[in-house]
Amino acid sequence: MASAVVKWQLKKTSARLRTLRDELRVIDEQRMYVVDDADDLELRAVVSDSPMARSEAHAAGGHAAAYARARGHIVDEIVRLEARQDVLLDRLSAR
């Protein structure tokens, strides 16, 4: 009975890891474009030296930082779930 619960937990953990890895791929792809856009707007703000351009660059930089934070959270969750998966596999193999 206990091994059935461990197997169920492993399936659930594995499915969540797949989902998180997919999310990480999407965020990495989107983040690449957001960072490029933020860099471009920052350069334009320096060249134009206008308050509007600085405001746009600041907003774009904020979006890039938000993507970085989201990516960090996902990576942390993947690390946590991989450790959980290792524990479950150890329990399963100990039987």
TORTORRO-539322 format. One line per field, with one value per atom (N, C-alpha, C): x, y, z; residue in one letter. Coordinates in steps of 0.02 Angstrom, whole numbers, plus 50000, padded with zeros to 5 digits. Atoms other than C-alpha are relative to their C-alpha. Layout:
REM TORTORRO-539322
east	[X:...];
north	[Y:...];
up	[Z:...];
type	[A:...];
***
This chain:
REM TORTORRO-539322
east	[50041:50000:50043:49957:50138:50035:49966:50227:49953:50049:50067:49995:50003:50062:50063:49937:50245:50000:50004:50216:49954:50047:50067:50034:49964:50173:50054:49949:50311:49969:50034:50189:49979:50023:50119:50060:49940:50293:50030:49973:50353:49959:50044:50203:50011:49988:50232:50067:49934:50416:49998:50007:50370:49968:50035:50250:50047:49955:50379:50056:49947:50514:49973:50031:50394:49992:50007:50356:50067:49933:50542:50024:49981:50571:49964:50039:50432:50025:49975:50494:50068:49934:50672:49994:50009:50613:49971:50031:50502:50047:49954:50632:50054:49949:50759:49976:50027:50646:49988:50013:50598:50065:49935:50780:50028:49976:50827:49963:50041:50683:50020:49981:50733:50068:49935:50913:49995:50010:50857:49968:50033:50742:50047:49952:50879:50050:49954:50998:49965:50038:50863:49990:50010:50832:50064:49937:51016:50012:49989:51024:49952:50050:50863:49998:50000:50879:49933:50067:50691:49968:50033:50584:49955:50043:50464:50041:49958:50603:50028:49975:50675:49946:50057:50503:49987:50010:50482:50055:49943:50656:49994:50009:50619:49947:50054:50456:50024:49975:50541:50050:49953:50679:49963:50041:50545:49970:50028:50467:50055:49944:50637:50016:49987:50665:49946:50055:50494:50008:49987:50537:50057:49944:50701:49976:50026:50608:49957:50043:50479:50042:49956:50618:50033:49969:50704:49954:50049:50545:49990:50011:50521:50061:49939:50703:50002:50001:50687:49951:50051:50529:50023:49974:50612:50052:49949:50759:49966:50036:50639:49966:50035:50537:50048:49951:50691:50026:49980:50748:49945:50058:50574:49997:50002:50580:50055:49945:50749:49981:50021:50677:49949:50052:50527:50031:49967:50638:50040:49965:50745:49952:50050:50589:49976:50025:50529:50052:49948:50696:50018:49984:50714:49954:50048:50566:50020];
north	[49940:50000:50063:49941:50121:50013:49990:50091:50030:49971:50134:50075:49929:50301:50035:49971:50333:50005:49998:50289:50056:49946:50408:50068:49937:50546:50013:49993:50512:50023:49979:50527:50073:49931:50688:50048:49959:50760:50005:50002:50707:50044:49959:50788:50075:49930:50950:50024:49982:50949:50012:49990:50929:50068:49937:51076:50059:49946:51185:50008:49995:51143:50031:49967:51191:50075:49930:51354:50036:49970:51386:50013:49989:51363:50060:49944:51486:50066:49939:51614:50020:49984:51600:50031:49973:51632:50070:49934:51778:50051:49956:51850:50026:49979:51855:50062:49944:51972:50061:49944:52078:50034:49970:52104:50038:49965:52149:50066:49939:52274:50051:49955:52347:50032:49973:52367:50052:49953:52451:50065:49939:52571:50040:49965:52611:50040:49965:52656:50061:49944:52764:50056:49949:52852:50040:49965:52894:50048:49959:52959:50060:49946:53060:50045:49962:53117:50034:49973:53142:49963:50032:53107:49941:50054:53001:49938:50057:52891:49967:50028:52870:49961:50035:52821:49933:50062:52691:49950:50043:52622:49971:50022:52613:49945:50050:52518:49935:50061:52397:49964:50030:52368:49965:50032:52329:49935:50062:52200:49947:50048:52119:49973:50022:52112:49953:50044:52033:49931:50065:51897:49963:50031:51866:49972:50025:51849:49938:50058:51731:49940:50054:51627:49970:50023:51619:49958:50038:51559:49930:50064:51422:49955:50040:51365:49974:50022:51359:49943:50053:51254:49936:50060:51135:49966:50028:51111:49965:50029:51079:49934:50060:50953:49944:50052:50863:49966:50029:50840:49955:50040:50777:49934:50059:50657:49951:50044:50589:49964:50031:50557:49945:50050:50467:49939:50056:50361:49958:50037:50315:49957:50038:50262:49940:50053:50159:49944:50050:50071:49966:50030:50036:49942:50053:49917:49936];
up	[50000:50000:50000:49995:50046:49934:50063:49881:49947:50045:49788:50011:49984:49877:49974:50023:49838:49923:50073:49654:49977:50017:49649:50010:49987:49727:49948:50053:49601:49935:50062:49456:50004:49990:49527:49996:50000:49556:49930:50068:49384:49952:50042:49300:50014:49982:49395:49974:50027:49346:49925:50072:49163:49985:50009:49176:50014:49982:49263:49949:50051:49136:49935:50058:48996:50012:49983:49085:49997:50001:49104:49929:50070:48918:49971:50025:48879:50029:49967:49005:49972:50027:48940:49931:50068:48762:50003:49995:48810:50032:49964:48928:49953:50048:48787:49961:50038:48688:50044:49954:48838:50018:49983:48887:49940:50060:48708:49991:50006:48702:50053:49946:48871:49985:50018:48813:49945:50055:48653:50025:49974:48746:50045:49957:48870:49957:50045:48728:49968:50029:48647:50050:49948:48812:50011:49992:48828:49942:50060:48650:49998:50006:48655:50061:49937:48836:50013:49987:48848:50059:49944:49001:49978:50025:48897:49984:50017:48832:50063:49937:49007:50036:49969:49071:49966:50037:48934:50015:49984:48968:50070:49931:49154:50004:50000:49124:49969:50033:49005:50045:49953:49132:50056:49949:49261:49976:50028:49146:49996:50004:49118:50069:49931:49306:50024:49980:49331:49969:50032:49205:50036:49965:49297:50067:49936:49463:49989:50015:49387:49983:50018:49313:50063:49937:49482:50042:49962:49566:49970:50033:49437:50010:49989:49451:50071:49930:49640:50011:49994:49627:49966:50034:49503:50045:49956:49622:50059:49943:49767:49980:50022:49668:49979:50016:49603:50063:49936:49783:50028:49977:49828:49961:50043:49681:50020:49978:49740:50064:49937:49913:49986:50016:49840:49965:50033:49727:50050:49947:49878:50040:49962:49972:49960:50042:49826:49992:50009:49801:50065:49934:49988:50015:49987:49981:49970];
type	[M:M:M:A:A:A:S:S:S:A:A:A:V:V:V:V:V:V:K:K:K:W:W:W:Q:Q:Q:L:L:L:K:K:K:K:K:K:T:T:T:S:S:S:A:A:A:R:R:R:L:L:L:R:R:R:T:T:T:L:L:L:R:R:R:D:D:D:E:E:E:L:L:L:R:R:R:V:V:V:I:I:I:D:D:D:E:E:E:Q:Q:Q:R:R:R:M:M:M:Y:Y:Y:V:V:V:V:V:V:D:D:D:D:D:D:A:A:A:D:D:D:D:D:D:L:L:L:E:E:E:L:L:L:R:R:R:A:A:A:V:V:V:V:V:V:S:S:S:D:D:D:S:S:S:P:P:P:M:M:M:A:A:A:R:R:R:S:S:S:E:E:E:A:A:A:H:H:H:A:A:A:A:A:A:G:G:G:G:G:G:H:H:H:A:A:A:A:A:A:A:A:A:Y:Y:Y:A:A:A:R:R:R:A:A:A:R:R:R:G:G:G:H:H:H:I:I:I:V:V:V:D:D:D:E:E:E:I:I:I:V:V:V:R:R:R:L:L:L:E:E:E:A:A:A:R:R:R:Q:Q:Q:D:D:D:V:V:V:L:L:L:L:L:L:D:D:D:R:R:R:L:L:L:S:S:S:A:A:A:R:R:R];
***
